Amino acid sequence: MNDQASHRLLDPSALPERFAGVDELEEFMTRPAKALVDDLSRIDGDILVLGVGGKMGPTLARLAKCAAPGKQVIGVARFSEAGLRQKLEAAGITCIAADILDRAALAKLPDCANVIYMAGRKFGSTGAEHLTWSMNALAPALVAERYAKARIVAFSTGCVYPYVPTIGGGATEETPAKPPPGEYAYSCLARERMFEHFSRQRDTAGRLIRLNYAIDMRYGVLYDIASKVLRGEPIELATGHVNVIWQGDANAQILRALGHVTRPTSPLNVSGPEVLSTRALATLFGQLLGRAPVFTGSEASTAWLVNTALAARLFGYPVVPLRRMAEWTADWVKRDLPSLGKPTHYETRSGDF
């Protein structure tokens, strides 16, 4: 039976106490709320997910299919991870193996009314900057040209903003994009500029999703902090404040953004509504895990933070609150359940990843 055939709607009043394992976690993350079902029903055409093989891509594609089973959801990636293609196909996703830096391969992809662009490169950028720029700047230009007639909702990052004061509520979409030093952040700004250029040139509708930071039990800022608390490792406090959002909520807002595109394309911050103290998070995990956190350094007066008031007006607040995310994360790491082995490096302030 296809995943979506037996899928339940997300009930915000009945969040689970814990997840038995990966399958239960992913089933919950791909359970659509009625608002997403309704929004996708009002959008014509199928959905193409470029870069479906990343950390968020598989659950986003499955969520889209569960919310709109009548639409074809097409996932494009190199599919280097063993078993991923088969898992997505079992969930009703049409999978195409392709390198979007290959113009010929890109030209052969099917036309589609809706494109979610998730491809990008971050870690390993230092020492291989040419690869980061090709993936974060050239690939968006090729895709924007190829899918000029589609709605394009493209993943970006809050790293395109400057560091902002921790007491100011975070950068809004009107805050000028002027990243601190580091080629990764500037390559992400180049990605946005490519989509913006072609949007203005070809009248392409779109949104640029400035995301800070998605939370999955297997990775994310909360996972990183909880794991360090459990192991007794020092928590670096220089990055003293962060934003986080449950990955299921982030994916839902990104898909719903297809119904809120603009001409020309424009940024949209996606994260949780709170500015969170790293020290307070570690202290909470200390209570949940029965371990006293160890701290090093002191909090800077600035951080990469986003203001999500616009997203809240469009979509409402995220379904999963911070306390529940923390409880889930503490339970997950305490039981030593699987990790993706991909630290966020949220504490990095040098811009080198």
Residue, then its C-alpha position, 0 to 999 in steps of 0.5 A: m500500500n502506498d504511504q499516502a493511501s493510509h496517511r492520517l492528517l496531522d492533529p496539533s492537539a495529539l502530538p506523540e510523547r516520543f518516537a519508537g524509531v526512524d519509521e515512526l518519526e518519518e511517518f509523523m513528519t510526513r503527516p499533512a495538516k488540513a491547511l496544507v491539503d487545502d492550499l495544495s488543492r488550490i494550486d494547479g499542476d504537479i510538483l518537481v523537487l530538485g535536490v530531493g536527496g538532502k536532509m529535508g528532501p525525502t520528507l518534503a516530497r513524501l509530505a507533498k504526496c500525502a497532502a496531494p495524492g492526485k498530483q505527481v510529485i517528482g524527485v530529482a537527485r543523484f541518488s547516491e544514498a543506498g535505498l533512498r530511491q526505492k523508499l521514495e518510489a514506494a511512497g509514490i514519488t516519481c524519481i529521476a536520477a540527474d545532475i542539475l549542473d549537467r545542462a543536457a540532463l536538466a533539459k531532459l527533465p519534465d516540464c512542471a508547474n511547481v518547482i521546489y529547489m533544494a539543491g545546495r552545498k555547505f559543508g566542505s566548502t572551505g578548501a573546495e570553494h569552487l564546488t560550493w559556488s558552482m552548486n550554489a550559484l551556477a545550478p540556480a541560474l541553469v534551473a531558473e532559466r530552464y523553469a522560467k514558466a514555473r513557480i519556483v520556491a527555492f531554499s536559501t538560508g538566514c546566513v545571507y543576513p548580517y549578524v543582528p542584535t540578539i535583543g531585536g527580534g531577528a532580521t526581517e525580509e527587509t533587512p539588507a542581505k549583507p553576510p559576514p565574512g565567509e564564501y559559503a554565505y556569499s555563495c548563498l546570496a549568489r543563489e538568491r541573486m540568480f533566481e531574482h535575476f531570471s525572475r525579473q527577466r522572465d517574469t517567473a513567480g517565486r519565493l526565496i526561503r531563508l531557513n534557520y534551523a530545521i529540527d529532526m531527531r537525527y540532526g539539528v541544533l537541538y540534537d547537537i546541544a543535547s548530544k554534547v550535554l549527554r556526553g559532557e562536552p563543552i557548549e560553546l556560547a559565542t553563538g548565544h542565540v538561535n532560531v529553530i523550527w520542527q522540520g515537518d512545520a518547515n516543509a509544510q510552510i515551504l510547500r504552502a509558499l507555492g500559493h504565496v509566490t511573488r513577481p519578482t521573487s522575494p524572500l520569506n523567513v521560515s523558522g520558529p517564532e522565538v529567539l532562543s538562548t543557547r545557554a537556556l537550551a543546554t540547561l533544559f537538556g541538562q534537566l531532561l537528561g540528568r546531566a549538568p551542562v558544561f559551558t565555554g566562552s560567553e555570548a556575543s551580542t549578535a547572531w544569525l537570527v530571523n524574524t518570522a512575522l510574515a510567515a506567521r501571517l501567511f501560515g500561522y504559527p508552527v504546530v510543534p512547540l519548542r518544549r515538545m521538540a526538546e523532550w523528543t530530542a532528549d529522549w532520542v539521544k538518551r536512547d542512542l537512536p540513529s543520527l545522520g552524522k551531520p552537525t549543523h555547526y551552528e556555533t561557527r561565526s567565522g563563516d568557514f564550513 
